Amino acid sequence: MAKSNFLTDKFSTTGGLAAVAYGSSTLFQTVADQIKRRSKTKALDSQRPSHAFLDFVGTKKFVLDVFKSVIQSEYDAGEIITDFIDLYATDVDTFSSALLEVFLGSIDEYSTYSISPSTIFSDSVEKTTYSFNEKSELEIDSRDIAKKLEQEFINFGYVGEDVSTILIFLINNPNTKITSAPPDTLVSLDVKGISSKNAKGVDRRYGTIPPKDYYAGVAYRNEGSSLRRSITEGYVGYPLVSLLGESLLNPDSYENIDLEYSGSLALNNLPDSNLSTTQRALFSIDFTTLDLGTN
């Protein structure tokens, strides 16, 4: 199929590209799909960014040890963070563990490409302190701590030396971007912009819902008398397990999945629910917030 190239800058959006390429910004989804299909980081894009990061460093404990090392040094030095932890966070371990979870969550949340590793670390420190006390007048120097966290990873050597680099790769994951287009890039778009399938080859009827349904609280397209097809064909999130570690090939290595509870239990109760174990792991969703009724 014929293609056209469009040069982007830091202000480019998927809607803007759609308006130029196809004459309507409402076709931004098909532009986003094409960007995802041709992503430079495609090998990593099938994972949740935080999962890919943990696959790279090996374990959460390694990251936690780095965080604890820096926070403990700051605490022992009698910096402002010492008073903050004593007043609001109990101890260094509690603060460091909270920082780790915020950090991993932050990797998954960024919706723009122009984010540096230092920003990820400093934002994580700010979010963590805010979570313990949003009204505290103790101003922790998050940028200084961010620099020390980056340096501490380097001090650990080997894997740690490349942490900043892998974070830059992961932030380029287009699956976490809604409106942003890759800056300073030649984006190649099909001359025909309308497609019935998204970047994962999923029919748009199952992979997306109209704004009207979204704001009406409709979660999935209901096919006939069962939600099964919409779940198995329309699920567009990340797998719940690591892929680089090939854990999908080992049923015993599923992480954080209880096949007898919550979403899986809801799947068992659906009229048409002959899902395999792997499908249950991939598509297990917490249905406790949905009123399945008789559907």
C-alpha positions, 0 to 999 in steps of 0.5 A: 500500500502506498505511504506518505511521510510526515516530519514531526516536531515536539508539538506534533499530535496524532490528531494533527497528523490525521488532519494533515494526512486524511483531512480529519483529526477524528482519524487520530486512532488509525494514525496511532495504530500505524505508529504502534505497528512501526514502533522502533521499540516494538519488541518491548511494546507488548509488555507493560513498561514497568514489567519490561524494566523489571525484566531488564534489572532482574528483580524488584529487590535490586531496585529497592536496594538502590532506593534504600541505599540513597534514602538511608544516606539522606536520612543519616545525613540529617537532611529534610527527608529525615524529618519527613520520614520520622513524621510521616513515613515511619522509617526508611524501609517504608518510604523506600518501598512506597517510592518503588511502587510509585516509580514503577507506576510512573513508568507506565503513566507518561503520555509524552515522549519528552521525559528524561530518566531524571524526571522519572526519578524526581517525579516519583520522589515528589509523588511519594512524599505527596502520598504520605502527606500532601500538606507538608511544608517540608520541601524535599529536594527531589531533583537532588535525590533523583541525581543520586538515584541515577548515580547509585544505579551506576555505582552498582555496575553491570545492569545498573549502568544501563538503567537510564538507557532502558528507561529512555527506550521504555518511555518511547513505548507508543502504547502509553501515548494517546495524543502525542506523536514521536517528535523529530521523526519521519512518520510513515502513514498509509495513503488510505487511513481508515482501517477496521482493525487496530494495531493488534489486529483487533476489530475496532468494534471490540477494541474500542467503544464510542465516546457516547458509550464510554461516558454512559459507563459501558465497558465492553461491546456486548456480543449476543448473550455473552461478554466473552467475545468482547473480552477475548477479542477486544482486550487491548491492555498489557498481559498480566505476566512478563513476556521476556522471561517467557513466563507465559510458557510456564503456568507456574510462573504467573504473577499476581493472578488468582485463577479462583477469584475475582475476574476469573471467577466472573469468567467462570460464571459467564454462559460461554466461558471455555477459556484456556488457562493461558487465556484466563491469565491474559484476559483475567479482569477484575469484574467486581466493578461491573454489573454483569447481570444476565449478559 
